[in-house]
Amino acid sequence: MIVTAPAAVFIGLVAGVLVVAAVLFVERTLGVDDPVGAVAVHGCNGAWGVLALGLFADGSYGDGWNGVPGAVTGLFYGDGKQFVAQLVGTLTCFVFVFVAFYVFFKVVDKLVGNRVSAETELLGLDMPEMGALAYPEFTMTTTVSSAWTGSPEGGKSA
């Protein structure tokens, strides 16, 4: 299964735009904290890559693979069957992963918990989890309102 060089460039360009759109959608619309963009890269762009093969496969390869006679040809090269197969595979993967990890995280939550304390969450997990600060220049501080007119000792300023 192969795609032509121009098709590969197009697939990559679409993936580049898609990953940015997916990161924004996951974080802003769904409200999911995905700091490394794993859902966008592996989920969304992985699905795009699989589906793109079903669209752009040029028939150069695949004859006899998995016991299926005939080269693999995508929708844009006259055969929609490969695209349908890629679509079924992609949907099956999404359903399986969602169900499996929903169950997994429910079990983990019941056994050991799935969240850190609110205090640890505010301080960040860099030190407790990784042993190093990811952003040492970033520190949480409290600020004093500019409306305060007292002296540092607590009395009124003159």
C-alpha positions as CSV (number, residue, x, y, z in Angstrom):
1,M,0.0,0.0,0.0
2,I,1.6,3.2,-1.1
3,V,0.6,6.7,-2.0
4,T,2.3,9.0,-4.5
5,A,4.7,11.7,-3.4
6,P,2.3,14.5,-4.1
7,A,-0.4,12.7,-2.2
8,A,2.0,12.2,0.7
9,V,2.8,15.9,0.8
10,F,-0.9,16.7,0.8
11,I,-1.6,14.2,3.6
12,G,1.2,15.8,5.6
13,L,-0.1,19.3,5.0
14,V,-3.6,18.3,6.1
15,A,-2.1,16.6,9.2
16,G,-0.2,19.8,10.1
17,V,-3.3,21.9,10.1
18,L,-5.4,19.1,11.7
19,V,-3.1,18.7,14.7
20,V,-3.4,22.4,15.5
21,A,-7.2,22.4,15.1
22,A,-7.5,19.2,17.2
23,V,-5.3,20.6,20.0
24,L,-7.5,23.7,20.2
25,F,-10.7,21.6,20.0
26,V,-9.6,19.2,22.8
27,E,-8.4,21.9,25.1
28,R,-10.9,24.8,24.5
29,T,-14.1,23.0,23.5
30,L,-13.8,19.7,25.3
31,G,-12.0,21.2,28.3
32,V,-9.5,18.3,28.4
33,D,-6.0,19.1,29.8
34,D,-3.7,17.4,27.2
35,P,-0.4,19.2,27.7
36,V,1.5,17.2,25.1
37,G,-1.3,17.0,22.5
38,A,-1.4,13.2,22.6
39,V,-5.1,13.1,21.6
40,A,-4.5,15.4,18.6
41,V,-1.3,13.7,17.4
42,H,-2.1,10.0,18.1
43,G,-5.9,10.0,18.0
44,C,-6.8,12.6,15.4
45,N,-3.8,12.5,13.1
46,G,-3.5,8.7,13.5
47,A,-7.0,8.4,12.3
48,W,-6.3,10.8,9.4
49,G,-3.3,8.7,8.4
50,V,-5.3,5.5,8.3
51,L,-8.2,7.1,6.4
52,A,-5.8,8.9,4.0
53,L,-4.5,5.5,2.8
54,G,-8.0,4.5,2.0
55,L,-8.3,7.6,-0.1
56,F,-4.9,7.9,-1.8
57,A,-3.6,4.3,-2.2
58,D,-2.5,4.1,-5.8
59,G,-2.6,0.3,-6.4
60,S,1.1,-0.2,-6.5
61,Y,1.2,-2.7,-3.6
62,G,-0.9,-5.1,-1.6
63,D,-1.6,-7.9,-4.1
64,G,-2.0,-11.0,-2.1
65,W,-1.5,-9.5,1.3
66,N,-3.6,-11.1,4.0
67,G,-4.9,-13.5,1.4
68,V,-6.7,-10.8,-0.5
69,P,-6.1,-10.8,-4.3
70,G,-5.6,-7.6,-6.1
71,A,-3.7,-4.4,-5.4
72,V,-4.9,-1.9,-2.8
73,T,-6.5,1.0,-4.5
74,G,-8.0,4.0,-2.6
75,L,-11.2,5.9,-3.3
76,F,-9.5,8.5,-5.4
77,Y,-8.1,5.8,-7.6
78,G,-11.4,4.1,-8.3
79,D,-12.1,1.7,-5.4
80,G,-13.9,2.7,-2.3
81,K,-13.7,-0.7,-0.6
82,Q,-10.3,0.1,0.9
83,F,-11.6,3.4,2.3
84,V,-14.5,1.6,3.9
85,A,-12.2,-1.0,5.4
86,Q,-10.0,1.8,6.8
87,L,-13.0,3.5,8.2
88,V,-14.3,0.4,9.9
89,G,-10.8,-0.3,11.4
90,T,-10.5,3.3,12.6
91,L,-14.0,3.3,14.3
92,T,-13.3,-0.1,15.8
93,C,-10.0,1.2,17.3
94,F,-11.7,4.3,18.7
95,V,-14.6,2.2,20.3
96,F,-12.2,-0.4,21.7
97,V,-9.8,2.2,23.2
98,F,-12.6,4.3,24.7
99,V,-14.3,1.3,26.3
100,A,-11.1,-0.3,27.5
101,F,-9.6,2.8,29.0
102,Y,-12.9,4.0,30.5
103,V,-13.0,0.7,32.4
104,F,-9.3,0.9,33.2
105,F,-9.5,4.4,34.7
106,K,-12.7,3.5,36.7
107,V,-10.9,0.6,38.3
108,V,-7.8,2.7,39.0
109,D,-10.0,5.4,40.6
110,K,-11.6,2.8,42.8
111,L,-8.4,1.1,43.8
112,V,-5.9,3.9,44.3
113,G,-7.5,7.1,43.1
114,N,-6.9,9.0,39.9
115,R,-6.2,12.5,41.2
116,V,-3.7,14.2,43.3
117,S,-4.7,16.6,46.1
118,A,-5.8,20.1,45.2
119,E,-2.6,21.5,46.9
120,T,-0.3,19.3,44.9
121,E,-2.2,20.1,41.7
122,L,-1.7,23.9,42.3
123,L,2.0,23.4,43.1
124,G,2.5,21.2,40.1
125,L,3.6,17.7,39.6
126,D,7.0,18.4,38.3
127,M,8.9,17.7,41.5
128,P,6.7,14.9,43.0
129,E,6.5,13.0,39.7
130,M,9.6,13.9,37.8
131,G,12.0,15.2,40.4
132,A,12.8,18.3,38.5
133,L,11.1,21.6,37.7
134,A,10.0,21.9,34.1
135,Y,9.7,25.7,34.3
136,P,11.9,26.9,37.1
137,E,11.2,30.5,36.3
138,F,7.5,30.0,36.9
139,T,6.5,30.4,40.5
140,M,3.2,31.1,42.2
141,T,3.1,34.2,44.3
142,T,0.5,36.2,46.1
143,T,0.1,39.9,45.2
144,V,-1.0,42.8,47.3
145,S,-3.6,45.1,46.0
146,S,-2.5,48.5,44.9
147,A,-5.3,50.0,46.9
148,W,-3.5,49.1,50.2
149,T,-2.1,52.2,51.8
150,G,-0.8,50.9,55.1
151,S,2.9,50.6,56.1
152,P,4.7,47.3,56.2
153,E,4.4,47.3,60.0
154,G,0.6,47.5,59.8
155,G,0.0,51.2,60.7
156,K,-1.2,54.0,58.4
157,S,1.3,55.6,56.1
158,A,1.7,59.4,56.5
